Amino acid sequence: MERKESGNDSDAFGFKFLTKTSYAPPSWASHLAPIPSHVFSLGHFPTPIHKWNLPNLPHNTERDDLSGMQLSGNKVRKLEFLMADAVAQGADCIITIGGIQSNHCRAAAVAAKYLNLDCYLILRTSKVLVDQDPGLIGNLLVERLVGAHIELISKEEYSKIGSVTLTNILKEKLLKEGRRPYVIPVGGSNSIGTWGYIEAIKEIEQQLQTGTGGVKFDDIVVACGSGGTIAGLSLGSWLGTLKAKVHAFSVCDDPDYFYDYTQGLLDGLNAGVDSRDIVNIQNVSVYMTFKNILMNILMNGKQPTPPTTTQ
């Protein structure tokens, strides 16, 4: 349900969950366009920057990911802007797409349920399973509990047709049925979703300015599965006062693809910057641990922070 901008019971107790507010960008991002008019509060922000004390990780590694379990880590930051745009456009349902256990799709389904929007998911799976019931395993359980409509497609068909065409086909079908669908791309990674991580950089800046630990970050390390997170982080860090180098490790596709895709997101915001100048993207093997990644950075005597790693 859409909440009023003020005067509701949740505000009386200091909670702003599900409230819709006017959005004002950081001063250093005010020249970007388009700027979202509103944002929904779907996560628990600001998230704490906390020690990541897992075995075998480098000393002094910090992590930022505690935005709320039901909306899945970093996904909620993009969805706060995307769902506000969907509501502003008068949508009565959303469409998005991803892998069979996509965290983004799970988060989108939950966010849609909160806002009384129907959710249609196109999920990629193996060819032998595409005609079977997907079951109630992992994220599928949550998606089905919140009433998401699930359509399966084989990896081969996904590669052949492409995510944009697949979502547009479903959009046209729903339009003919009298629905008002809003399409969210893979991972929520478009120029609107990018604002979620521009805002995250502002949040980190404020935490470092008000903190007492004297912490300073030279590097930000993040996994890259769709490109929106690295676009927002790298642009925000470059424009703002943080000036940390963003290191992205692609978990699919190759660095050239993500440099080009990120460039498209930056151009969509009229940022006037080359993606290759503000982010370092490398391939990552499933055998390469985060320890190896962080140790490579620490070899240069720098302190990294991984904001979140789920894609």
Secondary structure by P-SEA (a helix, b strand, c coil): ccccccccccccccccccbbbbbbcccccccccccccccccccccccccccccccccccccccccccccccccaaaaaaaaaaaaaaaacccccccccccccaaaaaaaaaaaaacbbbbbbbbbccccccccccccaaaaaaaaabbbbbbbcaaaaaaccaaaaaaaaaaaaaaaccbbbbbcccccccccaaaaaaaaaaaaaaaaaccccccccbbbbbbcccaaaaaaaaaaaacccbbbbbbbbccccaaaaaaaaaaaaaaacccccccccbbbbbbcccccaaaaaaaaaccbbbbbcccccc
